[in-house]
Amino acid sequence: MLSSFSARAYSVVLLCGHSRASVVNAECCPRFRRNDMIHIGQLIEQELRRQQRTVSWFARNLCCERTNIYDIFKRQSIDTQMLLRISNILGHNFFGYYQKEYEHTERQ
């Protein structure tokens, strides 16, 4: 049952493929330490700035309030449908960062 595991530990289970019984804490797999993970919100903000677009422009195109955009910038992870919408609006494949991370961890 998931109640005995923290959400962080469970996310490591999903990423590394270990059985839930083998996960004692989030450090079971050194390659998935929090500091090594992609911070997608920062990448979205960097791309928006690179394109010299405003937060207001982005909020209008994403159909949300400006304050929500600042919340997105703070997120380390994001829903895939939202990431697809953002990728389409900015014309940038943000999923590619995860592909690179996946390929990097597969080699280890």
ZIURDA-V772372 format. One record per residue. RES is the residue in three letters. BURIAL is # if it has 24 or more other ideal C-beta (glycine too) atoms within 12 Angstrom, else .. Layout:
res: [RES | RES]
burial: [BURIAL | BURIAL]
This chain:
res: [MET | LEU | SER | SER | PHE | SER | ALA | ARG | ALA | TYR | SER | VAL | VAL | LEU | LEU | CYS | GLY | HIS | SER | ARG | ALA | SER | VAL | VAL | ASN | ALA | GLU | CYS | CYS | PRO | ARG | PHE | ARG | ARG | ASN | ASP | MET | ILE | HIS | ILE | GLY | GLN | LEU | ILE | GLU | GLN | GLU | LEU | ARG | ARG | GLN | GLN | ARG | THR | VAL | SER | TRP | PHE | ALA | ARG | ASN | LEU | CYS | CYS | GLU | ARG | THR | ASN | ILE | TYR | ASP | ILE | PHE | LYS | ARG | GLN | SER | ILE | ASP | THR | GLN | MET | LEU | LEU | ARG | ILE | SER | ASN | ILE | LEU | GLY | HIS | ASN | PHE | PHE | GLY | TYR | TYR | GLN | LYS | GLU | TYR | GLU | HIS | THR | GLU | ARG | GLN]
burial: [. | . | . | . | . | . | . | . | # | . | . | # | # | . | # | # | . | . | . | . | . | . | # | . | . | # | . | # | # | . | . | # | . | . | . | . | # | # | . | # | # | . | # | # | # | . | # | # | . | . | . | . | # | . | # | . | . | # | . | . | . | # | . | . | . | . | . | . | # | . | . | # | # | . | # | . | # | # | . | . | . | # | # | . | . | # | # | . | # | # | . | . | . | # | . | . | # | . | . | . | . | . | . | . | . | . | . | .]
